[in-house]
């Protein structure tokens, strides 16, 4: 594929953080309400978080995937990934979200727009390529981080 002259081809990890952790100074108090996104809350047709929940930070601080406003969520588990479950995190309570451990989180740097990342990972060809990199057995295969 030929890119426009002003574009460069790059790996995701050169233009965004992959699965960043919540820094100690970013952690709110235990009673702070945050957005919670189970896999079922992501609409694979519209590519949005359709039915988020509200939970106290203490309920989601451990055992869930954290993300922030404008991060891109990408389902890494089959069949959700093949079905296109992905969304740009928006309207998060207190700017923080937590959700399924079956999400990869892509945090765009200033080099790339979250909308571009979102549309790129939603392409059928990208999802087919991601499926070819699955690891695991049986019905719970996942796209590894190094993909």
C-alpha positions in Angstrom: 0.0 0.0 0.0 1.4 3.4 -0.9 1.0 6.1 1.7 0.7 9.8 1.0 4.2 11.5 1.0 3.5 13.3 4.3 2.6 10.0 6.1 4.9 7.4 7.6 4.2 3.8 8.4 4.5 3.0 12.1 3.8 0.4 14.8 1.2 1.1 17.3 3.7 1.2 20.1 5.5 4.1 18.4 2.3 6.3 18.4 0.5 5.1 21.5 0.8 3.4 24.8 -0.4 -0.1 24.9 -2.3 -1.2 28.0 -1.0 1.6 30.2 -1.4 1.3 34.0 -3.0 3.9 36.2 -0.3 5.8 37.9 -0.3 6.1 41.7 -1.0 9.8 41.6 -4.0 9.3 39.2 -5.8 6.9 41.6 -8.9 8.5 43.1 -10.3 7.9 46.6 -12.2 4.7 47.2 -15.6 6.3 47.1 -15.0 8.1 43.8 -17.5 7.1 41.1 -16.0 5.8 37.9 -17.3 4.4 34.7 -17.3 0.6 34.4 -17.5 -1.1 31.0 -18.1 -4.8 30.8 -17.6 -6.4 27.4 -21.4 -6.5 26.9 -21.5 -2.7 27.1 -19.6 -2.2 23.9 -21.8 -2.2 20.8 -19.9 -4.0 18.0 -22.1 -2.5 15.3 -22.0 1.1 16.4 -18.5 0.9 17.9 -19.6 2.8 21.1 -19.9 2.2 24.8 -23.6 1.8 24.8 -24.5 0.7 28.4 -21.8 1.7 30.8 -22.2 1.2 34.6 -21.2 3.3 37.5 -19.2 1.8 40.3 -17.1 3.1 43.2 -13.3 3.0 42.5 -12.8 0.5 45.4 -14.9 -2.0 43.5 -12.8 -1.8 40.3 -9.4 -0.9 41.5 -8.1 -4.5 41.3 -8.8 -7.1 38.7 -10.0 -4.8 35.9 -8.5 -2.9 33.0 -8.2 0.8 33.5 -8.5 3.5 30.9 -8.9 7.2 30.4 -10.9 9.6 28.3 -10.1 9.2 24.6 -8.4 5.9 25.0 -9.3 3.3 22.4 -10.7 0.0 23.7 -10.1 -3.1 21.5 -11.6 -6.5 22.4 -8.7 -9.0 22.4 -10.7 -12.2 22.9 -12.6 -14.3 20.4 -15.4 -13.9 19.2 -15.6 -10.3 20.4 -12.6 -9.1 18.5 -13.8 -10.7 15.2 -17.2 -9.1 15.7 -15.6 -5.7 15.9 -16.0 -4.8 19.6 -14.1 -1.6 20.0 -14.8 2.0 21.1 -13.3 5.3 22.0 -13.7 6.0 25.7 -15.7 9.1 26.2 -18.0 10.7 28.9 -16.2 8.9 31.6 -17.1 9.8 35.2 -14.2 11.6 36.7 -12.2 10.9 33.5 -11.6 7.3 34.5 -13.0 4.0 33.2 -12.5 0.4 34.2 -13.6 -2.7 32.3 -13.1 -6.2 31.2 -9.6 -7.6 31.3 -10.4 -8.8 27.7 -9.7 -5.2 26.4 -6.5 -4.0 25.0 -6.2 -0.2 25.7 -4.5 2.0 23.1 -3.7 5.4 24.5 -2.9 7.7 21.5 0.1 10.1 21.7 0.1 13.5 20.1 1.2 11.7 16.9 -2.2 10.0 16.1 -5.9 10.7 16.6 -7.9 8.3 18.6 -10.5 8.3 15.8 -7.9 7.1 13.3 -6.8 4.3 15.6 -10.4 3.3 16.2 -11.2 3.1 12.5 -8.0 1.3 11.7 -8.6 -1.5 14.2 -12.2 -1.8 13.0 -11.2 -2.7 9.5 -12.1 -6.3 8.6 -8.6 -6.8 7.1 -7.0 -5.7 10.4 -9.2 -8.0 12.4 -8.5 -10.9 10.1 -4.8 -10.3 10.6 -5.2 -10.0 14.3 -7.1 -13.3 14.4 -4.2 -15.0 12.6 -2.0 -14.0 15.7 -4.4 -15.5 18.3 -2.8 -17.4 21.2 -4.5 -19.8 23.5 -6.7 -22.8 23.1 -10.3 -23.5 22.4 -12.9 -20.8 22.5 -10.8 -18.3 24.5 -8.1 -17.3 22.1 -6.7 -13.8 22.5 -4.8 -11.2 20.4 -1.4 -10.9 22.3 0.0 -7.5 23.2 3.0 -8.0 21.0 0.7 -8.3 17.9 
